[in-house]
Amino acid sequence: MMVDGRFQGEGVGTIALQRTLSRVLAERSNVEVIVKFLHWNTDAERLYSKLGFEDTGRREEDEKVFRLKWDLVALPGSR
């Protein structure tokens, strides 16, 4: 998912990702979501961390790998 630079910093990515995750998680009780982003993208890291993703410690070339494990718990940031 990418947000046009004109709209970055306005919460558009957060809302879009929350809605996407809410929809997926409403249909499944046990989910693992993996995301990758360039290591220098602190905005992406902040977004994923805010929504409950955790750093796996893995690196793939220039990308960090984060994971969200869902097992019937509340989605962080969705209240």
C-alpha positions in Angstrom: 0.0 0.0 0.0 1.3 3.5 -0.8 -0.1 6.9 0.0 0.4 9.7 -2.4 2.9 12.2 -1.0 0.3 15.0 -1.0 -1.7 13.1 1.6 1.1 11.6 3.7 1.1 12.7 7.4 -2.7 13.1 7.4 -3.6 9.7 8.8 -4.7 8.3 5.5 -2.4 5.3 5.7 -3.3 4.5 9.3 -7.0 4.5 8.5 -6.6 2.5 5.3 -4.5 -0.1 7.1 -6.8 -0.3 10.1 -9.8 -0.9 7.9 -8.0 -3.5 5.8 -6.8 -5.3 8.9 -10.2 -5.1 10.6 -11.9 -6.6 7.6 -9.4 -9.5 7.4 -9.3 -10.1 11.1 -13.2 -10.1 11.3 -13.1 -13.1 9.0 -10.3 -15.0 10.6 -9.5 -15.9 14.2 -5.8 -16.7 13.7 -3.8 -14.5 11.3 -0.2 -13.6 10.8 0.5 -10.5 8.6 4.1 -9.8 7.4 5.1 -6.4 6.0 8.4 -5.2 4.6 9.6 -1.7 4.2 12.9 0.1 3.5 15.0 0.3 6.6 15.2 4.1 6.4 11.5 4.6 6.3 10.8 5.7 9.9 7.3 6.8 9.0 6.4 3.2 7.9 8.1 1.8 11.0 6.1 4.1 13.3 2.8 3.3 11.5 3.3 -0.5 11.7 4.4 -0.3 15.4 1.4 1.8 16.3 -0.9 -0.9 14.9 0.8 -3.7 16.8 3.3 -5.0 14.3 6.6 -6.1 15.9 10.1 -6.2 14.4 11.1 -9.8 13.6 14.8 -8.8 13.6 15.0 -10.2 10.0 16.4 -8.0 7.2 15.9 -8.8 3.5 18.4 -6.7 1.5 17.5 -3.1 2.5 14.1 -4.0 4.1 13.0 -4.5 7.7 10.5 -7.3 8.3 7.7 -6.7 10.8 4.9 -9.1 11.8 1.5 -8.9 13.3 0.2 -12.0 15.0 -3.6 -12.0 15.6 -5.2 -14.5 17.8 -8.6 -13.2 19.0 -7.2 -10.0 20.5 -8.2 -6.3 20.0 -6.5 -4.5 17.1 -4.2 -1.9 18.6 -5.2 1.7 17.6 -8.7 0.7 16.4 -10.6 2.2 19.4 
